[in-house]
Amino acid sequence: MAEHQVDAVVIGAGPGGYHAAIRLGQLGKSVICVDRDEVGGVCLNWGCIPTKALLHVGEVIRHIDHAEAIGLKVPKATVDRAGVEKFKNDVVASNVGGVKTLFKANNVQFMYGEASFVSPNEIALKGKDGSSERIRAAHIVIATGSAPIDIKAWPRDGKRIINSDDAVGIKQIPKTMLVIGGGVIGLEFATVYTRMGAQVLVVEALPQILTGSDLEISKTLGRILKKQGVEIMLDTKVAALETTAKGVKATIAGAGTGGKDETREFEMALVAVGRRPVTDALNLAAAGLAVDEKGFLAVDARMRTKVAHIYAIGDVTGQPLLAHRAMKQGVIAAEVIGGDTSAAFDPIAIPNCVYTDPEVATVGLSEEEAKAKGYEVRIGKFPLAASGRARTMNESDGLIKLVGDAKTDLLLGMHIVAPQAESLIGEGVIALEMGATLEDIGLSIHPHPTLTEGIMDAAEAAHGKAIHIVNPKPKAPVGAAK
């Protein structure tokens, strides 16, 4: 049995893990990063990167379908399933290869295998070929990520009942598809498969899609998706799901069916009801650790577990399950290990992006959250229909919404439904981190014509000073004479 002694071992090579490993290498630490699958983890191989490649394909299809509106006569797009699969796989391979190159450049040793604790300072690594190795380290970083939640009553077969890992495979493009769950994953795949020709029904058990997001933003996206042909049922549940010779048969009931049981058949059903932390194979007890009732590991701001030399980052530490959160936590853990006494994870806000078409991007408090926290809110909104740049793109369906504190004028949240929303939201992140006011944003000169100037207009609208829209009339104080 081979044995290794290093300064640090990182369990998991996803976004958090590879960030931690690379920074440790930059800091001169000897480090081994291990993973039972591939470098890049879920994000690069089955999640963030391949889904965005597929969503780009869908976006191009939509542009082709609407090309005549801007004076172009283009034949209707036909999907070459194998060609799309190759494009997606090439994108994945390029990203994975890039991380491997960075590992080599920063003296990070990568090893394949299933890791489990033997003691607080030692892990056993079981290789794919059955071989076993031991790694001793002064510091250990747990970065094992998350996996799709599977429903036992609906056994996944990868063909008719699938999860998000299967959905990126594009093994077939169904004529009809049921998506169970109206969250980020469900809506992104609903967008992908609708663009490729499937008739998609999204069933969400709660009263809104993107639960927890700003309600007005959620409704705006829902309206746009319905215009694009995605059927959405809210306050509705899938009571039963069974496979048939041709696909699946679903029993659906709730507000979407008028409260009556409705049976519908689909070629494929995607179960997208959430993700769970992956810690089951780690033998945490041997390290003196245990997860909470939801399966997460508790950490402090320096990413330390209750065992001081063992760190945890990313999805295993709880919500929000976002790659960029894991990345930042990985860097923090590495810097703490490297001796930086000031390193700590304490963001004012973490952005979230949904890569539908158009995209949704949010940061900070929603209007509902701000009110629940006791703020007297000041809202500034700018519809994309009033944006000159959006019109030049033939993309005038969307909304930019700012939530501010009426007493201090501080920005509390920014919420966007628009093309390139994932890039636009960066302004909101910086503004929140720096304590900007709505007035600060409105006074800042934004380039014209751009989508980003809509943020400036929304900030000006909050004060009744927007130029490109009719400003809403100020609300009369409660009890004032009419």
C-alpha positions in Angstrom: 0.0 0.0 0.0 1.5 3.3 -1.1 1.7 6.1 1.5 2.0 9.8 1.1 2.8 12.7 3.5 1.8 16.2 2.5 1.0 19.6 4.1 -2.6 19.4 2.9 -5.0 17.1 1.1 -8.2 18.4 -0.6 -11.0 15.9 -1.0 -12.9 16.9 -4.1 -11.7 18.6 -7.3 -14.8 20.7 -8.0 -14.8 24.5 -8.0 -14.1 24.8 -4.3 -11.6 22.0 -4.2 -9.5 23.0 -7.2 -9.4 26.6 -6.0 -8.2 25.5 -2.6 -5.6 23.2 -4.0 -4.2 25.7 -6.5 -4.0 28.5 -3.8 -2.3 26.0 -1.5 0.2 25.3 -4.2 0.7 29.0 -4.8 1.5 29.4 -1.1 4.2 26.8 -1.3 2.4 23.9 0.4 2.7 20.3 -0.7 -0.8 19.3 -1.7 -2.7 16.4 -3.1 -6.2 16.8 -4.5 -8.3 13.7 -4.8 -11.6 13.0 -6.5 -13.6 9.8 -7.3 -14.6 11.2 -10.7 -13.0 13.9 -12.8 -11.1 17.1 -12.2 -13.6 20.0 -12.1 -16.3 18.0 -10.3 -20.0 18.5 -11.1 -19.6 22.1 -12.1 -17.2 21.5 -15.0 -18.4 18.1 -16.1 -22.2 17.8 -15.5 -23.4 21.2 -14.1 -22.4 24.8 -14.7 -20.2 24.5 -17.8 -22.1 21.8 -20.0 -25.5 23.3 -19.2 -24.3 26.8 -20.2 -23.0 25.3 -23.5 -26.4 23.8 -24.2 -28.2 27.0 -23.2 -26.0 28.9 -25.7 -27.1 26.4 -28.4 -30.7 27.1 -27.4 -30.1 30.9 -27.5 -28.7 30.6 -31.0 -31.7 28.6 -32.1 -34.1 31.3 -30.7 -32.1 34.0 -32.6 -32.4 32.0 -35.8 -36.2 31.5 -35.3 -36.6 35.2 -34.8 -34.2 36.4 -37.5 -36.9 37.5 -39.9 -37.9 40.2 -37.3 -34.6 42.0 -38.0 -34.7 41.6 -41.7 -32.8 38.2 -42.1 -34.2 35.3 -43.9 -32.6 32.2 -42.4 -33.8 28.6 -42.7 -35.3 27.1 -39.6 -32.6 25.6 -37.3 -32.5 21.8 -37.2 -30.7 20.2 -34.3 -27.9 17.8 -34.9 -28.0 15.9 -31.6 -24.5 14.4 -32.1 -23.1 17.7 -33.1 -24.5 19.5 -30.1 -23.2 16.7 -27.9 -19.7 17.1 -29.4 -19.7 20.9 -28.9 -20.7 20.5 -25.2 -18.1 17.7 -24.7 -15.4 19.8 -26.3 -16.2 22.8 -24.0 -16.1 20.5 -21.0 -12.8 18.9 -22.1 -11.2 22.3 -22.6 -12.2 23.5 -19.1 -11.1 20.3 -17.4 -7.8 20.4 -19.3 -7.3 23.9 -18.2 -7.6 23.0 -14.5 -5.2 20.1 -15.0 -2.7 22.4 -16.5 -3.1 24.8 -13.5 -2.6 21.9 -11.1 0.7 21.0 -12.8 1.9 24.6 -12.9 1.2 25.0 -9.2 2.6 21.6 -8.1 -0.7 20.1 -7.2 -0.8 16.3 -7.3 -4.1 14.9 -8.5 -5.2 11.4 -7.6 -8.4 9.5 -8.6 -10.2 7.5 -5.9 -12.8 7.3 -3.2 -11.6 9.0 0.0 -12.5 8.2 3.5 -11.1 9.1 6.9 -9.0 6.7 8.8 -8.1 9.2 11.5 -8.3 13.0 11.9 -5.0 13.3 9.9 -5.2 10.4 7.6 -7.4 9.3 4.7 -7.6 6.1 2.7 -8.0 6.3 -1.0 -9.5 3.5 -2.9 -8.7 3.6 -6.6 -11.0 2.7 -9.5 -8.9 -0.4 -10.1 -9.3 -1.5 -6.5 -5.9 -0.3 -5.3 -5.6 1.5 -2.0 -3.3 4.2 -0.8 -3.0 6.3 2.4 -2.4 10.0 2.7 -1.4 11.7 5.8 -1.7 15.5 6.0 -1.4 18.3 8.6 -4.5 19.9 7.1 -7.5 18.4 5.3 -10.1 20.2 3.2 -13.5 18.6 2.6 -14.9 19.8 -0.8 -17.1 16.9 -1.9 -20.0 19.0 -3.2 -23.5 17.8 -3.8 -25.6 15.5 -5.9 -29.2 15.5 -7.3 -31.9 14.4 -4.9 -33.5 11.2 -6.3 -37.0 10.3 -5.3 -37.2 6.6 -4.3 -40.8 6.2 -5.6 -39.6 7.3 -9.0 -36.5 5.2 -9.7 -34.1 6.9 -12.1 -33.2 4.9 -15.2 -31.3 7.6 -17.1 -33.7 7.3 -20.1 -37.3 8.0 -19.2 -36.8 9.2 -15.6 -33.7 11.3 -15.4 -31.9 13.8 -13.2 -29.7 16.8 -14.1 -26.6 14.7 -14.6 -28.4 12.7 -17.3 -30.0 15.7 -18.8 -26.7 17.2 -20.0 -26.1 14.0 -22.0 -28.6 14.9 -24.8 -29.0 11.2 -25.6 -32.3 12.0 -27.1 -34.5 15.0 -27.7 -38.0 14.1 -26.5 -41.1 15.4 -28.2 -42.7 15.9 -24.7 -41.0 16.4 -21.4 -42.1 16.8 -17.8 -39.9 18.8 -15.5 -40.6 18.3 -11.8 -39.3 21.4 -10.0 -39.4 25.0 -10.9 -36.1 26.0 -9.4 -32.8 27.0 -11.2 -32.0 23.5 -12.6 -35.5 22.7 -13.7 -36.0 26.1 -15.5 -32.6 25.9 -17.2 -33.3 22.5 -18.7 -36.8 23.5 -19.6 -35.2 26.3 -21.6 -32.7 23.9 -23.2 -35.2 21.3 -24.3 -37.9 23.7 -25.4 -35.4 25.4 -27.7 -34.5 22.0 -29.2 -38.1 21.2 -30.0 -39.6 19.5 -27.0 -43.0 20.5 -25.5 -42.1 21.0 -21.8 -44.4 21.2 -18.7 -42.8 22.5 -15.5 -44.6 21.4 -12.3 -43.8 23.4 -9.2 -45.3 22.5 -5.8 -44.9 26.0 -4.4 -46.7 29.2 -5.4 -43.8 30.6 -7.5 -41.0 29.5 -9.6 -37.5 30.3 -8.3 -38.8 30.1 -4.7 -37.1 32.7 -2.5 -36.4 35.1 -5.3 -38.1 38.5 -5.7 -41.7 37.7 -6.5 -42.0 40.3 -9.3 -38.9 39.0 -10.9 -40.2 35.4 -10.7 -43.5 36.5 -12.2 -41.7 38.4 -15.0 -39.6 35.3 -15.9 -42.7 33.0 -15.8 -44.6 35.2 -18.1 -41.7 35.3 -20.6 -41.1 31.5 -20.5 -44.8 30.9 -21.1 -44.7 33.2 -24.2 -41.8 31.0 -25.4 -43.9 27.9 -25.1 -43.0 26.5 -21.7 -46.0 25.4 -19.8 -45.8 26.1 -16.0 -48.1 24.8 -13.3 -47.7 26.4 -9.8 -49.1 25.1 -6.5 -49.2 21.7 -8.2 -47.7 18.4 -7.4 -46.8 15.2 -9.2 -48.7 12.6 -7.1 -47.5 9.6 -9.1 -45.0 8.8 -11.8 -44.6 5.5 -13.6 -42.7 4.3 -16.6 -44.5 3.0 -19.7 -43.3 1.4 -22.9 -43.2 4.8 -24.5 -42.1 7.0 -21.6 -43.7 8.0 -18.4 -47.2 8.6 -17.1 -47.7 11.3 -14.5 -50.6 12.0 -12.2 -50.7 15.7 -11.5 -53.0 17.6 -9.1 -53.2 21.1 -7.7 -53.9 24.7 -8.8 -52.6 23.9 -12.3 -55.3 21.3 -12.8 -58.1 23.0 -10.9 -57.5 20.7 -8.0 -58.4 17.5 -9.9 -56.2 14.6 -10.7 -55.0 14.8 -14.2 -53.0 12.1 -16.0 -50.6 13.0 -18.7 -48.0 11.1 -20.7 -44.5 12.3 -21.6 -41.5 10.7 -23.3 -39.2 11.8 -20.5 -39.4 13.2 -17.0 -36.7 15.3 -15.3 -36.6 15.2 -11.5 -35.1 18.5 -10.4 -36.3 18.8 -6.8 -33.0 19.9 -5.3 -29.5 18.7 -4.3 -28.0 17.0 -1.3 -24.5 17.2 0.2 -22.2 14.3 -0.6 -20.6 13.1 2.7 -21.9 9.6 3.0 -18.6 7.8 2.0 -16.2 9.9 4.0 -16.4 8.0 7.3 -16.5 11.4 9.2 -16.8 9.7 12.6 -13.2 8.6 12.3 -12.2 12.3 12.0 -14.4 13.2 15.0 -17.0 14.9 12.8 -20.7 14.6 12.2 -23.2 16.3 9.9 -26.4 18.1 11.0 -29.9 16.9 10.3 -29.8 18.1 6.7 -26.4 16.5 6.1 -24.3 19.6 6.2 -21.0 20.3 8.0 -20.8 23.3 10.3 -17.8 25.7 9.8 -16.7 29.0 11.1 -15.8 32.1 9.1 -12.3 30.6 8.5 -13.9 27.5 7.1 -12.8 25.3 10.0 -14.9 22.5 11.3 -14.9 21.6 15.0 -11.7 19.7 14.4 -9.4 22.7 13.9 -7.1 21.3 11.1 -10.0 20.0 9.1 -11.8 22.5 6.8 -15.0 22.2 4.8 -16.1 24.3 1.8 -18.8 24.6 -0.8 -22.0 22.7 -0.9 -21.2 20.5 2.1 -21.4 23.6 4.3 -25.0 24.5 3.4 -26.9 27.0 1.3 -26.6 28.7 -1.1 -25.2 25.8 -3.2 -23.3 27.9 -5.7 -20.0 27.3 -7.4 -18.7 30.9 -6.9 -19.4 30.6 -3.2 -17.4 27.4 -3.0 -14.5 29.0 -5.0 -14.2 31.9 -2.6 -14.4 29.6 0.4 -11.7 27.4 -1.1 -9.3 30.3 -1.4 -10.1 31.4 2.2 -9.4 27.9 3.6 -6.1 27.7 1.7 -5.0 31.2 3.0 -5.9 30.2 6.6 -3.9 27.1 6.2 -1.1 29.2 4.8 -1.1 31.3 8.0 -3.1 34.4 6.9 -4.7 35.5 10.2 -7.0 38.0 8.5 -8.6 35.5 6.0 -12.3 35.0 6.6 -15.4 34.4 4.6 -17.7 37.3 5.2 -19.4 38.5 2.1 -22.1 41.2 2.2 -24.0 39.4 -0.6 -23.6 36.4 -2.9 -25.0 36.8 -6.4 -27.2 34.1 -8.0 -27.7 33.6 -11.7 -30.3 31.6 -13.6 -29.3 31.0 -17.2 -32.7 30.8 -18.8 -33.3 32.9 -21.9 -33.4 35.8 -20.9 -31.3 35.3 -17.8 -32.1 36.1 -14.2 -29.5 37.5 -11.9 -30.1 38.6 -8.3 -28.0 39.8 -5.3 -29.0 41.0 -1.9 -32.5 41.2 -0.5 -35.7 40.8 -2.5 -38.5 43.3 -1.9 -40.4 40.7 0.2 -37.2 39.9 2.3 -36.5 43.5 2.9 -40.0 44.2 4.2 -39.9 41.1 6.4 -36.7 42.5 8.0 -38.5 45.7 8.8 -37.1 48.0 6.2 -39.2 50.7 4.7 -38.4 50.0 1.1 -37.8 52.3 -1.8 -38.2 50.5 -5.2 -36.7 51.6 -8.5 -37.7 49.7 -11.7 -36.7 50.0 -15.3 -38.4 47.8 -18.0 -36.3 46.6 -20.9 -39.0 47.8 -23.2 -37.7 51.4 -22.6 -34.1 50.5 -23.3 -32.7 51.7 -26.6 -29.9 49.0 -26.5 -32.5 46.3 -25.8 -34.5 47.4 -28.8 -31.4 47.3 -31.1 -31.0 43.7 -29.9 -34.7 42.9 -30.4 -34.7 41.9 -26.8 -37.2 44.2 -25.0 -38.8 41.7 -22.6 -37.3 42.0 -19.1 -36.9 44.1 -16.0 -34.3 45.7 -13.8 -35.4 46.2 -10.2 -33.5 47.9 -7.3 -34.6 47.5 -3.7 -33.4 50.3 -1.4 -33.8 51.5 2.2 -36.1 54.5 2.1 -34.5 55.9 5.3 -30.8 55.7 4.4 -31.1 55.2 0.6 -28.7 52.3 0.8 -29.0 49.6 -1.9 -30.4 46.4 -0.3 -30.9 44.3 -3.5 -30.6 44.2 -7.2 -32.7 41.9 -9.4 -32.5 41.6 -13.2 -34.4 39.7 -15.9 -32.5 40.5 -19.1 -30.0 39.2 -21.7 -26.5 39.3 -20.1 -28.0 39.6 -16.6 -25.2 37.4 -15.3 -22.7 40.1 -16.2 -24.9 43.1 -15.3 -25.3 41.9 -11.7 -21.7 42.5 -11.0 -22.5 46.2 -10.5 -25.0 45.2 -7.8 -22.4 43.0 -6.0 -19.8 45.8 -5.9 -22.5 48.4 -4.9 -23.6 46.2 -2.0 -20.1 45.4 -0.8 -19.1 49.1 -0.9 -22.3 50.4 0.8 -23.6 52.4 -2.2 -26.9 54.3 -2.2 -29.4 54.4 -4.9 -28.3 58.0 -5.4 -24.7 56.9 -5.9 -25.8 54.5 -8.7 -28.0 57.1 -10.3 -25.2 59.8 -10.3 -22.7 57.4 -11.9 -22.4 58.0 -15.6 -23.2 54.7 -17.4 -22.3 54.2 -21.1 -24.9 54.7 -23.8 -26.4 52.7 -25.4 -26.0 49.7 -23.1 -28.1 47.4 -21.0 -26.2 48.5 -17.9 -27.6 52.1 -18.2 -30.9 50.5 -17.3 -29.5 50.1 -13.8 -28.8 53.8 -13.6 -32.4 54.5 -14.8 -33.8 52.2 -12.2 -31.9 54.0 -9.5 -33.1 57.3 -10.8 -36.7 56.0 -11.0 -36.5 55.3 -7.3 -36.2 59.0 -6.7 -38.7 60.0 -9.5 -35.9 61.3 -11.7 -35.7 58.7 -14.5 -35.5 60.2 -18.0 -36.4 57.2 -20.2 -39.7 56.2 -18.5 -42.6 58.0 -17.0 -41.8 58.2 -13.3 -44.4 56.6 -10.9 -46.3 59.1 -8.8 -45.2 59.3 -5.2 -47.4 57.4 -2.9 -49.4 59.5 -0.5 -48.6 59.0 3.2 -51.1 56.7 5.0 -54.0 58.7 6.3 -53.3 61.7 4.1 -56.2 63.7 2.6 -57.1 62.7 -1.0 
